[in-house]
Amino acid sequence: MPELPLLSVVIVAYKSRDEIGPCLASLPREIALPGGTRGAVETIVVDNSPGDGAGEVVRGRFPHVAYLAPGTNLGFGRANNLGYARTRGAFVLFLNPDTVGNEAALAHCVARLDADERIGLISPRLELADGAMDLACRRSIPTLWDGFCRASGLAAAFPRTAWLAGYNLTHLAAGGTYEVGAINGAFMLAPRRALARVAPGGAVFDETFFMYGDDLDLCIRVAQAGWKIVYDGRVRITHLKGVSVAKDYDAMARAIFDANRAVFLKHFGRSRFARWKYGCAFAAWKAVALLRAKRRGHRRVQPV
């Protein structure tokens, strides 16, 4: 019987013909951990946009990769759950196709999970194509104040001031490692033992979230189950952010705000007052952020 892989990588592709090749080429077939432990890496691609050419790239250039084509766009969470059902590794990485990884970062993060059973999710530093940090790779679970500072621009104006920059934690060292409230869905590495506890039925992601919000929801559930969520900036991978999503940034921003509002209502909206509070807050944050983006003369907005 073949030995089980050490790491399973699940990639949900959506209009990713140009990105899926470099992403898969950057993933090793095997990783070596400190101390000599070695293990195989298995990769599963779930194609949410069959017919765009990504499938031909996967099947033609990466025959070792398991390719699943459900025939329709299942959404991010449901597609990840489909891929997760095929995994066998002790550690599972949910990875975006617009990333370029490296063995050192993967091995480092797996080794941390292997050494500390209290960690339920981990992310390295994600860097954009220009070398800037993708701020979403380490976040708090924002308070109303954090959301206001982010949407109004106060967080960007005073990135080193903790009480103003709590959303993206920019007051903390980018090259450090520490517990955070949430990490980015582009790279979410977890031990199978944590996922089995959070999702005993096998549905790691809440499928009621079609796109956006599902990564924040998972982070909240992992933390509520007693696991740590860790950012480790000592290693890094590249995230070509935004390549695999729609080009209408206004629509994308609205969708992200609405999805995150749904997450907050799910976890923190138990009372009528709480539902009213978060409904009003997210509506205000969305309006302010879109207005600021319009005044800056471009459509791209950095939503909550």
C-alpha positions as CSV (number, residue, x, y, z in Angstrom):
1,M,0.0,0.0,0.0
2,P,1.5,3.4,-1.0
3,E,2.7,5.6,1.8
4,L,0.4,8.5,2.6
5,P,1.6,12.0,1.6
6,L,2.8,14.4,4.2
7,L,1.2,17.4,2.6
8,S,-2.0,17.8,0.5
9,V,-2.5,21.0,-1.6
10,V,-6.0,21.9,-2.7
11,I,-6.2,24.6,-5.4
12,V,-9.5,26.0,-6.7
13,A,-9.0,27.4,-10.2
14,Y,-11.2,30.0,-11.7
15,K,-10.2,31.6,-15.1
16,S,-6.7,30.6,-14.1
17,R,-5.2,29.3,-17.4
18,D,-2.3,31.8,-17.2
19,E,-1.6,31.3,-13.5
20,I,-2.1,27.6,-12.9
21,G,1.1,26.5,-14.7
22,P,3.5,28.7,-12.7
23,C,1.7,27.9,-9.5
24,L,1.9,24.1,-10.0
25,A,5.5,24.3,-11.2
26,S,6.4,26.1,-7.9
27,L,5.1,23.2,-5.8
28,P,7.6,20.5,-4.9
29,R,6.8,16.8,-5.2
30,E,8.4,16.2,-1.8
31,I,9.3,18.3,1.2
32,A,12.0,17.7,3.9
33,L,11.5,18.9,7.4
34,P,14.2,19.8,9.9
35,G,15.4,16.6,11.6
36,G,15.3,14.6,8.4
37,T,11.6,13.8,8.0
38,R,10.6,13.7,4.4
39,G,7.2,13.3,2.8
40,A,5.4,13.4,-0.5
41,V,3.3,16.3,-1.6
42,E,0.0,15.6,-3.4
43,T,-1.9,18.3,-5.3
44,I,-5.6,18.5,-6.2
45,V,-6.9,21.1,-8.6
46,V,-10.7,21.8,-8.7
47,D,-11.6,23.7,-11.9
48,N,-14.5,26.1,-11.3
49,S,-14.3,27.4,-14.9
50,P,-14.0,24.3,-17.1
51,G,-13.2,25.1,-20.8
52,D,-11.0,28.1,-20.2
53,G,-7.8,26.1,-20.9
54,A,-6.6,25.6,-17.3
55,G,-7.6,21.9,-17.5
56,E,-5.4,21.4,-20.6
57,V,-2.4,22.9,-18.8
58,V,-2.9,20.7,-15.7
59,R,-3.5,17.5,-17.7
60,G,-0.8,18.2,-20.2
61,R,2.1,19.5,-18.1
62,F,1.3,18.1,-14.6
63,P,0.0,14.5,-15.0
64,H,0.8,13.8,-11.3
65,V,-1.8,16.4,-10.2
66,A,-5.4,15.2,-9.5
67,Y,-7.7,17.3,-11.7
68,L,-11.4,17.6,-10.8
69,A,-13.8,19.4,-13.2
70,P,-17.3,19.6,-11.7
71,G,-18.6,21.2,-14.8
72,T,-19.8,24.4,-13.2
73,N,-18.7,27.1,-10.8
74,L,-19.2,25.6,-7.3
75,G,-18.0,28.7,-5.5
76,F,-14.8,28.9,-3.4
77,G,-16.0,27.0,-0.3
78,R,-17.8,24.1,-2.0
79,A,-15.0,23.6,-4.5
80,N,-12.4,23.5,-1.7
81,N,-14.6,21.0,0.2
82,L,-14.7,18.8,-2.9
83,G,-10.9,18.9,-3.2
84,Y,-10.5,18.3,0.6
85,A,-12.5,15.1,0.3
86,R,-9.8,13.7,-2.0
87,T,-6.8,14.6,0.3
88,R,-4.8,12.1,2.3
89,G,-2.0,14.2,3.9
90,A,-1.5,14.8,7.5
91,F,-1.4,18.5,6.6
92,V,-3.6,20.3,4.2
93,L,-2.9,23.6,2.3
94,F,-5.7,25.5,0.7
95,L,-3.9,27.6,-1.9
96,N,-4.9,30.1,-4.6
97,P,-3.8,29.5,-8.2
98,D,-2.4,33.1,-8.4
99,T,0.4,32.2,-6.0
100,V,4.0,31.1,-6.6
101,G,5.4,29.0,-3.8
102,N,8.7,27.5,-2.8
103,E,9.8,24.4,-0.9
104,A,11.5,26.3,1.9
105,A,8.3,28.2,2.9
106,L,6.1,25.1,2.7
107,A,8.6,23.0,4.7
108,H,9.0,25.7,7.4
109,C,5.2,26.1,7.9
110,V,4.6,22.3,8.0
111,A,7.4,21.9,10.5
112,R,5.8,24.6,12.7
113,L,2.5,22.7,12.7
114,D,4.3,19.4,13.3
115,A,6.1,20.9,16.3
116,D,3.2,22.8,17.9
117,E,0.0,20.9,18.2
118,R,-1.8,24.1,19.4
119,I,-1.6,25.7,15.9
120,G,-4.7,25.2,13.8
121,L,-3.8,27.5,10.9
122,I,-0.6,29.1,9.6
123,S,0.4,31.5,6.8
124,P,3.8,32.8,5.7
125,R,4.3,36.4,4.6
126,L,2.5,36.8,1.2
127,E,4.1,39.3,-1.1
128,L,2.6,41.0,-4.2
129,A,4.4,41.0,-7.5
130,D,6.2,44.3,-6.7
131,G,7.5,42.9,-3.4
132,A,5.0,44.7,-1.2
133,M,3.3,42.8,1.6
134,D,-0.2,41.5,1.0
135,L,-1.7,43.0,4.1
136,A,-4.5,40.5,4.2
137,C,-2.2,37.7,5.1
138,R,-2.4,38.8,8.8
139,R,-5.4,40.4,10.2
140,S,-7.4,40.8,13.4
141,I,-11.0,39.9,13.9
142,P,-11.9,43.6,13.5
143,T,-13.8,45.7,16.0
144,L,-16.1,48.4,14.8
145,W,-13.3,50.8,15.5
146,D,-10.8,48.8,13.4
147,G,-13.2,48.7,10.5
148,F,-13.8,52.5,10.7
149,C,-10.0,53.2,10.8
150,R,-9.5,50.9,7.7
151,A,-12.3,52.3,5.7
152,S,-11.6,56.0,6.6
153,G,-7.9,55.8,5.8
154,L,-6.7,56.4,9.3
155,A,-5.0,52.9,9.4
156,A,-3.1,53.7,6.2
157,A,-2.1,57.2,7.4
158,F,-0.8,55.8,10.8
159,P,0.3,52.2,10.0
160,R,2.6,52.1,13.1
161,T,0.1,53.2,15.6
162,A,-1.5,50.1,17.2
163,W,-4.8,51.6,18.2
164,L,-5.4,52.9,14.6
165,A,-3.9,50.0,12.7
166,G,-5.5,47.1,14.4
167,Y,-7.2,45.7,11.2
168,N,-4.1,44.6,9.3
169,L,-1.7,44.7,12.3
170,T,0.7,46.9,10.4
171,H,2.3,48.0,13.7
172,L,3.8,44.5,14.1
173,A,7.0,43.4,12.4
174,A,6.4,42.0,8.9
175,G,9.3,39.6,9.5
176,G,8.1,38.3,12.9
177,T,5.9,35.5,13.9
178,Y,2.9,35.7,16.3
179,E,-0.8,34.8,16.7
180,V,-3.3,36.7,14.7
181,G,-7.1,36.8,14.3
182,A,-7.2,35.7,10.7
183,I,-5.1,34.9,7.6
184,N,-5.8,35.1,3.9
185,G,-7.7,32.4,2.0
186,A,-4.9,32.5,-0.6
187,F,-2.8,30.4,1.7
188,M,-4.3,28.5,4.6
189,L,-2.3,25.6,5.9
190,A,-3.8,23.4,8.6
191,P,-3.1,20.1,10.3
192,R,-5.7,17.5,9.5
193,R,-6.4,16.9,13.2
194,A,-7.6,20.5,13.5
195,L,-9.8,20.4,10.3
196,A,-11.3,17.1,11.5
197,R,-12.4,18.8,14.7
198,V,-13.7,21.9,13.1
199,A,-15.5,20.1,10.3
200,P,-16.3,16.5,11.5
201,G,-18.7,16.1,8.5
202,G,-15.9,17.0,6.0
203,A,-17.1,20.4,5.1
204,V,-14.2,22.6,6.1
205,F,-15.7,25.8,4.4
206,D,-19.2,27.0,5.0
207,E,-20.8,26.6,1.6
208,T,-23.3,29.3,2.2
209,F,-20.5,31.7,1.3
210,F,-20.1,31.5,-2.5
211,M,-17.1,33.7,-2.7
212,Y,-15.4,35.8,0.0
213,G,-15.9,35.7,3.7
214,D,-15.4,31.9,3.9
215,D,-11.7,32.3,4.9
216,L,-12.6,34.7,7.8
217,D,-15.4,32.3,8.8
218,L,-13.0,29.4,8.9
219,C,-10.5,31.4,11.0
220,I,-13.2,32.3,13.6
221,R,-14.3,28.6,13.8
222,V,-10.8,27.4,14.2
223,A,-10.1,29.9,17.0
224,Q,-13.4,29.1,18.7
225,A,-12.4,25.4,18.7
226,G,-9.3,26.4,20.8
227,W,-6.6,26.4,18.1
228,K,-4.1,29.2,17.4
229,I,-3.9,31.0,14.1
230,V,-0.3,32.0,13.4
231,Y,1.4,34.4,11.0
232,D,5.1,33.6,10.2
233,G,6.8,36.3,8.3
234,R,10.2,34.6,8.3
235,V,9.3,32.8,5.1
236,R,7.3,34.2,2.1
237,I,5.6,33.3,-1.1
238,T,4.3,35.5,-3.9
239,H,0.6,36.3,-4.3
240,L,-0.3,37.8,-7.7
241,K,-3.4,39.2,-6.0
242,G,-6.6,39.8,-8.0
243,V,-5.6,37.9,-11.1
244,S,-8.3,35.2,-10.8
245,V,-11.2,37.5,-9.9
246,A,-13.4,39.8,-11.8
247,K,-12.1,43.1,-13.2
248,D,-15.1,45.1,-11.9
249,Y,-13.5,46.3,-8.6
250,D,-16.6,48.1,-7.4
251,A,-18.7,44.9,-7.7
252,M,-15.9,42.9,-6.1
253,A,-15.6,45.4,-3.2
254,R,-19.3,45.3,-2.6
255,A,-19.3,41.5,-2.6
256,I,-16.5,41.4,-0.1
257,F,-18.1,43.8,2.3
258,D,-21.4,42.0,2.1
259,A,-19.7,38.6,2.7
260,N,-17.8,39.8,5.7
261,R,-21.1,41.3,7.1
262,A,-22.6,37.9,6.7
263,V,-19.7,36.4,8.7
264,F,-20.2,38.8,11.5
265,L,-23.9,38.3,11.6
266,K,-23.4,34.5,11.7
267,H,-20.9,34.6,14.6
268,F,-21.7,37.8,16.5
269,G,-25.2,38.8,15.5
270,R,-27.2,36.9,18.1
271,S,-29.3,39.8,19.3
272,R,-31.4,42.2,17.4
273,F,-29.2,45.0,18.4
274,A,-26.1,43.2,17.3
275,R,-27.6,42.5,13.9
276,W,-28.6,46.2,13.5
277,K,-25.2,47.4,14.7
278,Y,-23.2,45.3,12.2
279,G,-25.6,45.9,9.4
280,C,-25.2,49.7,9.8
281,A,-21.4,49.4,10.4
282,F,-20.7,47.4,7.2
283,A,-23.0,49.6,5.1
284,A,-21.1,52.7,6.4
285,W,-17.7,51.1,5.8
286,K,-18.6,50.1,2.3
287,A,-19.9,53.5,1.4
288,V,-16.8,55.3,2.8
289,A,-14.3,53.0,1.2
290,L,-16.0,53.2,-2.3
291,L,-16.2,57.0,-2.0
292,R,-12.5,57.3,-1.1
293,A,-11.6,55.0,-4.0
294,K,-13.6,57.2,-6.4
295,R,-12.0,60.4,-5.1
296,R,-8.6,58.9,-5.6
297,G,-9.4,58.7,-9.3
298,H,-9.5,54.9,-9.8
299,R,-11.9,52.1,-9.2
300,R,-9.8,49.8,-7.2
301,V,-10.8,49.7,-3.5
302,Q,-9.3,47.9,-0.6
303,P,-12.4,46.5,1.2
304,V,-12.7,45.4,4.7
